[in-house]
Amino acid sequence: MARKKTAKKTAKKTSARKPKKKAAKAPSRRRKEVVRIGFVGVGDQGSYHLDVALGMKGVEVPALCDVNDAFLYRAKRWVEGSGRPEPRLYTDYKALCGEEDLDLVVCATSWKYHTPVLLEAMRNGKNAVSEVPIVQTVEEGWALVETFEKTKKWGTMGFKPVHSALSNMIRLGIFGDIVHCEAGYVHDLRLVKFDPEREPWRLQHSVDQNGCLYPDHPTCRIMPLMNVNHGDRFDYLVSMSSKAVMLNEYARQMFGPGHPYATKKMKQGDYNCTLLRTVNGGMYTLNFDTNTPHPRGFFRMQGTKGVIFSPSGMESQIYIDGVSPESHRWEPSAPYLKKYEHPVIKGYKPPRRKTIRGHAGGGRKTPLYWHRLVEALRAGRVSDFDVYDSVTSSVITPLTEKSVAGGTKPVKFPDFTRGKWKKRRPLIESVS
């Protein structure tokens, strides 16, 4: 009884003081020092991402998933060889997403599983990143956006760089207003399409589809330069494809005239060109060619004050009006790119214990996008390329298919931001 009375008196006395009401403090967000990542798909591309993650401090890999036992057990050996605990193995991505306690799920499967894996992860309380393209249909794009808005867990293309010397030069006004960009996925993949050990699913897309089937590699570099979804947005596109002859010809040359693909009808034109127009009048020329013999593609960016042109494998050239030493003559861009190196890149020197294994491996530095992805997870924020940006880049494929099928008719571009693009901060100014 005495204890109750004392408590009552104390409470009464405290209330009589009427202390000033203090403003509520915002809840502090504790930084994660260890992030837990699960991998779905550890074959050609997935093994590369896995090995990058294994070379980073504070990254754990508790779970792996693949339908190919050889890939799965190779990945298991790599995880254990890095000094980490034995990972749990799955052949069903739904089980991994539902049962594991993870900060991130990485998807590097064939294209048709990208959206399903991301959605499964997000619905089970996990962030996710995928290899490109992350959607195959407009409906899948909206499903990712709506699931993100409902769950607050994101599914994005986390493996794409945003910061560059060019983005810094745009931020500083060197090129003026960007009016046109041209790039593309121009990459001879005939051997890859006919290689059953690498990406046997890729050839079937050329049989079934006709449009720009792989827009993301160039587009997610172009979008930040043109402020797409961040002050501007794609309004509509038109797309045209050439005839399809090269895959049949390749099959005849490599395997003989009796090979099934020597005469099989291919829907995908050997060359596809897409023109995209933004609401604010910018233009983007997107090229797609994986069937003809050629070196890699090129990049061109035109602003109101200057232009840069970069053929793959050759020295890029630049011209800045009133700055370049000779009027209307190219000069090497290297001095400019060094002078205006982006602050995020300038201070980035990540060490590696060994050469990175897997697809496109061989480097001895952790890629900047992986570093920033892990830092985003530790800070509790979305990766540089968010859900709206990611689906905007990938949804180009079904829109181009519709345009090609309709005789190159214009196709309206969906606004996945629902109008928020007008006030979203430009990615190239987001230095963090």
N, C-alpha and C positions, 0 to 999 in steps of 0.2 A: 504493500500500500504506500509506504513512504516513497518508494521509487517512482510510483505513478504521480504522486503529488509534486515531487520535485520536478519531474518532467513537465507537468502542467504549468507550474510557476515559471520555469525557464522559458517555455514557449510563450507565455503571456508577456514576460519581460522583454523577450526578443521582439515580439510584434509591436510593443509600445515604442520602440526606437524609431520605427519607420525609416529604415535606411534608404538611401537613394538607390533606385533601381539601375543596375548596371546593364549595359547592352550585352546581349548574348554573344558569346564568342562563336565564330564559325568553327565547325568541327574540323580538327586537324586531320590531314590525310597522311598516314604513316607511309613512308617510302618502303617498298618491298626490296630487300636485298637479294632474295632468292626467288626466281620465277620457275614455275613448273610447266614444261611444254610437252605435249603429246603429239606424235606424228602419225598422220594417216597417209600412207603412200610413201615408201622409202626406196623406190626404184631409181631410175636415172636421175631425175631432177630432185626427188625427195632425199636421196642419199647426200646430195650436195648440201641442202639446207640442214640436214641432220649434222653433218660434219662441221659446218659453220657453228652451229649451236654448241657442239661439244667442245669447241675451242674457246668458249666464253666463260669467264668466271661467274659464279652465281646462277648458272642455268642448270636445272635438273631435267632429266628426261625419264619420267617414270613409266611411260607407256608408248608402245609402237603398234601400228596396225598396217597389214598388207595382206593381199590374197595370194601373193607369191611367197612361198616358204623360203626360197633362196634369198630374196631381198630381205625378208623379215629377220632371218637368223644372222645374216650379214650385219644388219643394223644392230641387232642385239650384241654381237661381238664388238662392234665399234663402241657402243655405250659402255660396256664392261671394260673395254680396253682403255677408256678415258678415266677409269678410276671411280666411276659412278656405280650405284647399286644396280643389280640385275633388273631390267625393265619388264613389266608385264606385257605379254604379247596378245594381240587380237587379230582376228580376220574379219570382224564386224565393226565398222566405224560407229554404229549406233551404241554398241556395248561400251566402247571406249569413252564416248561422249557422255554416256549415262552413268558410268561407274567410277570414273577417275576424278580425283581432285586436282584440277589443272587451272593454270592462269591463261593458257593459250593452246589452241589446237591448230597445227599446221597441216594444210591439205595440199598434196602434190600427186593427185590421182589423174586419171584421164578426165577429159573436160566434163563429161555428163554428170560426174559426181561432185563437182566443185560446189555448186549451190546446195545440194542436199547435205553435204558434210558441214558447211558453214551454218546452215539453219539448225541442224541437230546440235551442234556445239552451242550456239546462242540460246536455244531453248532449254539447254541444260546448264545455263549459267556460266558459260565460258566464252571468252573472246576467241576469234579465229581469224587466220589469214590463209589465203589460197594462192596458188599459182594461177596464171591467167589462161583463159578468160574465166571470170567468176560467175557469169550468167550466160545462158544460151537463149533465153527468151525475155521479153519485156515483163512477163508475169513473174519470172524469177527475180528480176530486179526489184519490183515492188514488194515481193515477199521478204527480201533482205532488208529493205528500208523499213517496212512495217514491223518486222521482228526486232530490229534495232531500236526503234522508237518505243516498242512495248517492253523489251527486256533490258534495255540500256547496255546490252552486250553487243560488240561490233564484229562484223564479218567483212574484211577488207582485202585489198591487194597490198600486203605489207612489204612486198619485195621490190618496190619501185622508188628510185631516188627523186627527190623534189628539189633539193638545193644544188646549185651549180654556179659556175662563173657567169653563165648567160642569165640565169635568174637574178643574180646580183646586179648585173649591168642593166637589166630591165628595171629593177627596183630603184636604181640610181638615175634612171632616165636616159641612159646612153643611146638606146635605140629609138627613143620616143614612144609613140603609140604603136603597138604591134598590130599590123593590118592583115598579114598573111603568113602562114607557116606551111611547109610541105615536108612530109616525112613518110615513112611506111615500113612495113615488114616485108622487105625485099630480100629474100634469103632462099637459096636453092636447097630445098629439102627433099628432092626426089629420092635420094638414097635412104634418108630417114623413113620416108613413107613406105618403102618396100623392105625395111629391116624389121623382121618379126621379133627381134630381141630388144628393140628400143621403144618405139611408139607405134605399135601395130594398129592402134585405133585411129591414128591421124589420117591414114589413107581413106578411111570410110567417110570422113567429112567431105572429102573432095568428090566422092561418089554421090553424096546425098544433098549437099548444100551449094549455093552459088551466091557469093557476096564477099565482103571483107571478113574473113573468118578468124583473123588474129589481129585485132586493132590495138591491143593494149600496150605492147612494147613501145611504139611511137607515141600513142595518144596520152599515156600518163606522164610523158615528158612534155608534151605540147600543152596540155591543159593548164598547168601552173603558169606557163609563159603567157597564155592568153587569158588568164583569170577566169577560166570556165568554172562555173558554180561559185565563184568568188568575185562578184561584181559584173559578170557576164554569164551567158549560158548558150549552149547549142540550141538553135531555133529549128533548123530542118536540114536534111541532107538529100543528095541525089547520088546514085551509084550506078556504075556501068561495068560489065565484064566482057572480056574478049571471048573468042571461041576456046574450046577445050581440046587440045591435041597432044600436049607434051607428055602427059603421064602414060598414054597409050604408046607413044613413040619410045619412051624410056623403057617400058616393059618389053617391047619388041627388041630393042637393042641389047638389054641385059639378059633376058630370059628366052627370047625367041618368039616368033610369030604365033606359036601355039599357046602361049601363056594366057590365062583367063583375062588378065588386065590389058593385054595387047589390043583387045577389041571391046572391052567393057565400056559402056557409056559413062562418061564423067560429067557431072553436072557443073562442077566448079570451073569457071573460065580461068585460063592460064594467067591473065592479068586483070585485076580489078582496080578501078580508080573511084574514089568517093570524094565528093566536095561537101564540106560542112560549113554552114553559115551561122554566125552567132547573132544574138539579138541586137548587139551593139555594132554590127556590121563587119566583124572580123571574119576571116575565111581560112579554112584549113583543108589542104589537099592531102588525102590519105591514100597511099598506094599499098597494094597487096599482091605479092607474086612469090610463090614458093615452088613453082613448077618449071620455070625456064632456067637455062644455064647463064649465070651472071655472078659477079662479085656482090658483096653486101650493098645495101641501099645508101641513101644520102639524106641530108637534112638541109633545109633552107628556111631562114626566118627573116621577114621583111618588116621593118618599122618605118615610121615617118622620118627618122633621122639616120637610118643606116640599115645594113643587111649583113648577114653571115651565111656562108655556104660551106657545107662540110660533106664532101664525098667520102664514103667509107674507105679507110686505108690510105687516104691521101691527106696532105696538109690542108686544113680548113683555111678559108679566105674571108676577109672582112672589108667592109667599106663603111666609114662613118662620115657623113656629109659635113664638110667644114673642118674635119679633124684629120682624115687620111691625107698623106702628103701629096698625092696626085689626084686630080679631079677625075671621078668616074673610073678609077683603076683599083683593082683588088690589091690588098696587102695581106701578109700572113697574120692570122688571128692570135697566134701563140702569145705575143707580148701582152695583148689585151686580156686574154684568159688568165695569164699569170697575175697581172696587175689587179684584176677584179675578182680574184678567187673568193668564193663565198666564205664568210666568217665561220660558218658551220664546218666547212671542209678544211679550211686553213688550219684549224686547231685539232684536226682529227688524225691521230697516228696510232691505230690499234695494233698491238702485236699479235702474232700467232705462234703457237708452239711448233707447227708443222705446216706443210702444204695441204690445202683443202682438197679433199677427195670428192668425187662425184661429177655430175654434169657441169661443164664449163669451169671445172676446178683448176687447181694449179697455182692459185694466188696464195700469198703469204700474209694477207691482211684481211681481217674481218670486214665484209662489205659495210659501208656506211648505213645502208638501209636496215641491216640486221642490228647494228649497234643502236640505231634510233628506235627500232621496234622494241628491243629489250628495255631501253630507257623509258619508253612510253608505258610499258607494262609496270615497271618499277614505280613510276610516278602516278599511275592510275589514270592515264589519259589515252585517247585514241591515237592510232598511228598517224603519220603525216597525211597519208591518203585515206580519207575517211570513207564511210559507207556510201554516201551520196556521190563522191568522186569516183569510187570504184565501180559502182553499177553504171554510172554515166559512160565510163570508158568502154566497158564490155558490151553494153546493150547496142552498141554500133552494129554488131554482127546481125541480129535479127532485123534491124531497121534497113540495113543495106540489102539483105535478102528480099525484103518487101519491095524496095525500090527497083532492084534488078528485075524481079519477077513482073513488076508493073510497067516495064519499058522505060526505066530510068525516071520514073515520076518522083517528084519531091515527097518526102515523108517527114511529118512533124516529129520533133524530138520531145520525149516526155520530160517534164520538169520534176525530177525526183525530190528536189528541195522544197517543192510547193511554195515557191516565191521567196524562200530565204536566201537565194543566191544574190539578191540585190544588196544585202547587208553583210554577207559573210566576208570576213577579212581575207585578203589575197594570200595564197599559200606562200608566194615568194617573199612576203614581208614577215612571215611567221618564223623568226629566228629564235629558237629555244633549245 
